Amino acid sequence: MKIAVLQMTSVLEPEENLKFIGKEAKKAAQEGATVLMLPECFYSMSDGRSPSPYLVAGKSSDQENDPHFQAIRNIAIENQMHLIGGSAATSVDDLVVNRAFNFTKEGENLGHYDKMNLFSCDIERKGERKAIDEADIYTAGTSAKMIECEGVKFGLGICFDLRYPEVARDYVRKGAQILTYPAAFTVPTGRAHWHTLLRARAIENQCYVIAPAQVGKHNDRIITYGHSLVVDPWGEVLLDAKEELGVFCVDLDLKRIEEIRRAVKVFK
């Protein structure tokens, strides 16, 4: 399976973000990638004080006429690539969730995942304090989600979910071959923990881990770490996008999973 991981600097206006995604997706399709993976909040990045005003319709009965939902779906259709795991602020009744959308290249809805573990931090370094609580604007999801694409099973997470290894282990016990963590990691936590956590999830579960990331300055309050990663089941980093913008294609050898599991018997 050849995947394309997109690293970007999303802004508030969806039109700008979709223009960048469309340009980069075409490059990925030309390179033969069949799956496009986007970062957290790819559709619209707010300043964290309030949710994006560009909320995607969360109810299936509303989605046919919702321009935001259709714009995300059309990324897959227009580029003839499966779309996995990027998230967008989504309206469900009177609540807002951080939802990962997934579509086949024909636009078939593969199901969604709402971020269960919301980010909260209060960090002071070098006299500067950074306090964020996603619960101020989002409602947490209540259930995990696995999907299947091209015969491959994906266990879905978003950003802060990375810190909950028990969810990842449950996915893998149920057959997941790839764990996904689209993210908008802060710079301080990214420098300290990003690579270590992603490699740990891959090593302990002996599966691929894919983490498309936001990077750079999005607005006056939000700066993200970047370093989109693809890690193999042995913990080797196959891709580190560092602070570059654009799409990065990686071939995944799914036989590698069984090779590693035969060599080191973690799963009894």
Beta strands, then each sheet from edge to edge (+ up, - down):
strand 1: 2-7
strand 2: 35-37
strand 3: 56-57
strand 4: 82-92
strand 5: 95-103
strand 6: 113-114
strand 7: 120-125
strand 8: 128-133
strand 9: 146-149
strand 10: 152-156
strand 11: 178-180
strand 12: 208-211
strand 13: 215-217
strand 14: 223-225
strand 15: 229-231
strand 16: 237-240
strand 17: 246-251
sheet 1: 3+ 4+ 2+ 1+ 17-
sheet 2: 3+ 4+ 5- 6+
sheet 3: 7+ 8-
sheet 4: 9+ 10- 11- 12- 15+ 16-
sheet 5: 13+ 14-
end
